[in-house]
Amino acid sequence: MTLNQRVALVTGSSSGIGHEIALVLARNGYFTFATMRDLQKKSKLESIKDEENLPLEFVQLDVTNEESVRIAVQTIQDDKDRIDVLVNNAGYGLTGALEDLSIDEIKTQFETNFYGLIRTTQAVLPIMRKQRSGIIVNISSGAGRFGYPMGSAYVSTKFAIEGLSESLSFEVEPFGIKVILIEPGMIRTNFSSASVLAKKSLDPNSPYVPIMKNMEKGIKQLLENASSSQLVANITFEAISSDKSRLRYLVGKDVEQWIEAKKKMTDEEFHNMIKQL
Ligand SMILES: NC(=O)c1ccc[n+]([C@@H]2O[C@H](COP(=O)([O-])OP(=O)(O)OC[C@H]3O[C@@H](n4cnc5c(N)ncnc54)[C@H](OP(=O)(O)O)[C@@H]3O)[C@@H](O)[C@H]2O)c1
């Protein structure tokens, strides 16, 4: 490690946004620990690392597993004795009408998207506090700012991340630690294919089938104009590098327009707009 080289930890680096953020950080000189729950998925990143001679290492980290998080963070601390940037990115979508969602499906969703983020943050905070600096980047979503049909579970996890991040930013500020929320709109990744559909939604007799079908059609259309994960990575890097970083960064024309509309509209007007998407 070169003297004063900064160190980053990214969760969920096996694909999509996490993969791109790990690359951007490493390409910009951060010694980057690209963590993933299944290290067999490291091959794509590993070949880029070898080609470009990047400061990138791979560590197993499943955000739902306390021991896995502890060992990963300990491994990084033993190796580098610092963590300057934590990117809480690991997550997936659970889709289905609230009535069709089982409590277990919702708990599993929170276990990854919300408690996973807490687990990793709690493991890293003592290191950042000791060094009296650090940046915690939480990958939220436009879904952290407004709801939409069939999204109640996923949207709840992202709203929870938004609230947590706002509160946390006050607590860690005195220790020189910043919190940043990245709020992407529709991004082309494995997200849709990795999304979990509530079991009951598969029942053709579910009263929510028409809304579900409509939603699937709408998502397909929106995905046609989706942004790239590189855009998310570039904006995340810009936020990390800025002396005057903000709490929130929107990523994508779609989410920029929705948030702009939300500011101008009543809740009812916004509700009707989302219904027509
Ligand atoms: N794509 C979008 O439109 C969009 C929009 C807004 C926000 N986001 C957010 O962006 C983040 C990344 O999603 P993506 O779009 O890049 O989707 P993705 O390509 O499916 O990537 C999700 C990543 O999270 C990992 N992951 C899932 N559960 C995990 C666990 N228990 N422990 C560790 N890693 C785990 C996955 O690992 P495996 O490969 O092992 O499954 C994968 O690396 C998520 O938080 C998502 O909510 C996405």
The ligand as an SDF file (V2000), in Angstrom:
LIG
                    3D

 48 52  0  0  0  0  0  0  0  0999 V2000
  -31.1750   -1.3370  -10.5690 N   0  0  0  0  0  0  0  0  0  0  0  0
  -31.9650   -0.3630  -10.1790 C   0  0  0  0  0  0  0  0  0  0  0  0
  -32.8460    0.0830  -10.9380 O   0  0  0  0  0  0  0  0  0  0  0  0
  -31.7950    0.2430   -8.8020 C   0  0  0  0  0  0  0  0  0  0  0  0
  -32.4120    1.4680   -8.5660 C   0  0  0  0  0  0  0  0  0  0  0  0
  -32.2750    2.0670   -7.3130 C   0  0  0  0  0  0  0  0  0  0  0  0
  -31.5430    1.4360   -6.3370 C   0  0  0  0  0  0  0  0  0  0  0  0
  -30.9420    0.2330   -6.5850 N   0  0  0  0  0  0  0  0  0  0  0  0
  -30.1790   -0.3790   -5.4940 C   0  0  0  0  0  0  0  0  0  0  0  0
  -28.8560   -0.6250   -5.9190 O   0  0  0  0  0  0  0  0  0  0  0  0
  -28.2970   -1.6790   -5.1430 C   0  0  0  0  0  0  0  0  0  0  0  0
  -27.5910   -2.6470   -6.0810 C   0  0  0  0  0  0  0  0  0  0  0  0
  -28.5230   -3.2340   -6.9600 O   0  0  0  0  0  0  0  0  0  0  0  0
  -28.2190   -3.4950   -8.5000 P   0  0  0  0  0  0  0  0  0  0  0  0
  -29.1900   -2.7180   -9.2850 O   0  0  0  0  0  0  0  0  0  0  0  0
  -26.7820   -3.3640   -8.7750 O   0  0  0  0  0  0  0  0  0  0  0  0
  -28.7020   -5.0360   -8.6220 O   0  0  0  0  0  0  0  0  0  0  0  0
  -27.8730   -6.3780   -8.7940 P   0  0  0  0  0  0  0  0  0  0  0  0
  -27.0820   -6.3340  -10.0570 O   0  0  0  0  0  0  0  0  0  0  0  0
  -28.8590   -7.4670   -8.6080 O   0  0  0  0  0  0  0  0  0  0  0  0
  -26.8340   -6.3600   -7.5770 O   0  0  0  0  0  0  0  0  0  0  0  0
  -27.2210   -6.6190   -6.2570 C   0  0  0  0  0  0  0  0  0  0  0  0
  -26.0000   -7.0150   -5.4650 C   0  0  0  0  0  0  0  0  0  0  0  0
  -26.3710   -7.2160   -4.0960 O   0  0  0  0  0  0  0  0  0  0  0  0
  -25.8270   -8.4600   -3.7050 C   0  0  0  0  0  0  0  0  0  0  0  0
  -26.4940   -9.0680   -2.5590 N   0  0  0  0  0  0  0  0  0  0  0  0
  -27.7770   -9.4700   -2.4300 C   0  0  0  0  0  0  0  0  0  0  0  0
  -27.9710  -10.0140   -1.2150 N   0  0  0  0  0  0  0  0  0  0  0  0
  -26.7800   -9.9510   -0.5750 C   0  0  0  0  0  0  0  0  0  0  0  0
  -26.3250  -10.3530    0.7020 C   0  0  0  0  0  0  0  0  0  0  0  0
  -27.1240  -10.9730    1.5770 N   0  0  0  0  0  0  0  0  0  0  0  0
  -25.0230  -10.1020    1.0490 N   0  0  0  0  0  0  0  0  0  0  0  0
  -24.1920   -9.5120    0.1660 C   0  0  0  0  0  0  0  0  0  0  0  0
  -24.5550   -9.1440   -1.0670 N   0  0  0  0  0  0  0  0  0  0  0  0
  -25.8350   -9.3580   -1.4290 C   0  0  0  0  0  0  0  0  0  0  0  0
  -25.9040   -9.3380   -4.9380 C   0  0  0  0  0  0  0  0  0  0  0  0
  -25.0990  -10.4910   -4.7880 O   0  0  0  0  0  0  0  0  0  0  0  0
  -25.3780  -11.8730   -5.5800 P   0  0  0  0  0  0  0  0  0  0  0  0
  -24.7520  -11.6990   -6.9410 O   0  0  0  0  0  0  0  0  0  0  0  0
  -24.7090  -12.9090   -4.7520 O   0  0  0  0  0  0  0  0  0  0  0  0
  -26.8550  -12.0460   -5.6580 O   0  0  0  0  0  0  0  0  0  0  0  0
  -25.3870   -8.3360   -5.9630 C   0  0  0  0  0  0  0  0  0  0  0  0
  -23.9990   -8.2280   -5.9030 O   0  0  0  0  0  0  0  0  0  0  0  0
  -29.4390   -2.2960   -4.3440 C   0  0  0  0  0  0  0  0  0  0  0  0
  -29.3870   -1.8290   -3.0140 O   0  0  0  0  0  0  0  0  0  0  0  0
  -30.6840   -1.7390   -5.0390 C   0  0  0  0  0  0  0  0  0  0  0  0
  -31.7730   -1.6280   -4.1600 O   0  0  0  0  0  0  0  0  0  0  0  0
  -31.0570   -0.3760   -7.8080 C   0  0  0  0  0  0  0  0  0  0  0  0
  1  2  1  0
  2  3  2  0
  2  4  1  0
  4  5  1  0
  4 48  2  0
  5  6  2  0
  6  7  1  0
  7  8  2  0
  8  9  1  0
  8 48  1  0
  9 10  1  0
  9 46  1  0
 10 11  1  0
 11 12  1  0
 11 44  1  0
 12 13  1  0
 13 14  1  0
 14 15  2  0
 14 16  1  0
 14 17  1  0
 17 18  1  0
 18 19  2  0
 18 20  1  0
 18 21  1  0
 21 22  1  0
 22 23  1  0
 23 24  1  0
 23 42  1  0
 24 25  1  0
 25 26  1  0
 25 36  1  0
 26 27  1  0
 26 35  1  0
 27 28  2  0
 28 29  1  0
 29 30  1  0
 29 35  2  0
 30 31  1  0
 30 32  2  0
 32 33  1  0
 33 34  2  0
 34 35  1  0
 36 37  1  0
 36 42  1  0
 37 38  1  0
 38 39  2  0
 38 40  1  0
 38 41  1  0
 42 43  1  0
 44 45  1  0
 44 46  1  0
 46 47  1  0
M  CHG  2   8   1  16  -1
M  END
$$$$
